[in-house]
Amino acid sequence: MELPVNPHPSDPAPLADHSVFALSAACGFAVASLYYSQPLLPVMAASLAAGSFAQGAIAMLTQFGYASGLLLFGPLGDRLDRRALILTLLAVNVAALASCAMATSLMWLLIASAVLGLTAISAQVVIPAVSGRADPARRGQTVGRLMSGLFAGTLLARTVSGYLGAHFGWRTTFEVAAALEFVPMVLVWRFLPSTVPDTALAYPRLLRSLWDLLRTQPRLREACVTGFVLYAAFNVLWGSLALMLARPPYHWGSDVTGLFGLVGLTGMLASPATGRLADRWGGRRVVALAAVSIMAAFVLIAGAGRSMGWLLAGILLLDLGSRANLVANQTRLYAFLPHARGRLNTVFMTSYFLGGAMGSALGTAVAARFGWTGVSAAGLLCGAAALGATAKFRAAAGGREDAWLRHPATSSGK
């Protein structure tokens, strides 16, 4: 059995509010690199003489790279100084963004996109580091604040890249993105203290412990299932939106597509409230509400071919549901096994972004063949799957939020 570095661990003092705010901004800048390409996919593919398949492949490999990065590097947050790990990942991510800007072939761009995703995980090392310093009664609120910054990066990345791509070219977008990556490096260096390792496990055993956690913690399995299908639903739309808006009746370019990211500002602003709701109601109820919100969103999106209003309302509900799903699940996971927060987050977010990769590929495929109706049907199926999974886990737990919570000492992931 693994022994923690400190056999009686206690979380250090909480960070000051201004430090949490700064690290929230760092999360936003760091995660933005995942989303710069989304409004630009048709332009990027066309410049390399590739078709709609290439659009889906770029988005899918970026998300798949991110999931792989979480699996390979995320556990190191429990083994190494998180501050040093984050700075290293950010430095390599700068090189990946620059490589995307210089790509002269589709294969080069696909490889660079995969490496970009692989090294874009630094925000997912920041979040467990800061949540570990939060007051347990306010952990959901702290996670919500961090997620507000992360969501802002997600939204503004699409808007900024859409504008830059339309007026200066998609390569310029990636050049600017590489320069902006130095901002989170400075913020992490300044505001995140160095951390003491939570475990003495060697790296191979650290990776094996991920499976042990998944096997012994039903709460983690529940979060993985719901996170996978609901983030797949989110990317069914966002992986296909640029393609759909470039078609009749809209014929819009990347600058207009990027502006749709601003619709999600409501979801970003609601993140702290979602965290407080998860603290009060429990994460499972909030995840169920998120699934209902996402299903309602795709009902509205089915009418996007007839009215822009349906699409805008659908994106708003989709964003609210997606944010609520992520905040609620992470709040639940960070509330137990303090010595394994990094690995819990690794398993959950790996599943989450594998769902995103699947959703991106699925969205492009159904949009190309069935249009808005296909996109809506795929999203509805994902939302229904999440709702069904939540009901099944609730029944197995006897209706109690924490009925399956394992004591840290009994977990093989310890």
PyMOL commands that set and color helices and strands:
alter all, ss='L'
color gray80, all
select helices_A, chain A and resi 17-32+38-47+52-73+76-79+82-102+106-118+123-131+136-168+170-180+182-191+203-216+218-238+241-245+254-269+271-281+283-301+308-333+338-396+408-410
alter helices_A, ss='H'
color red, helices_A
deselect
rebuild
show_as cartoon
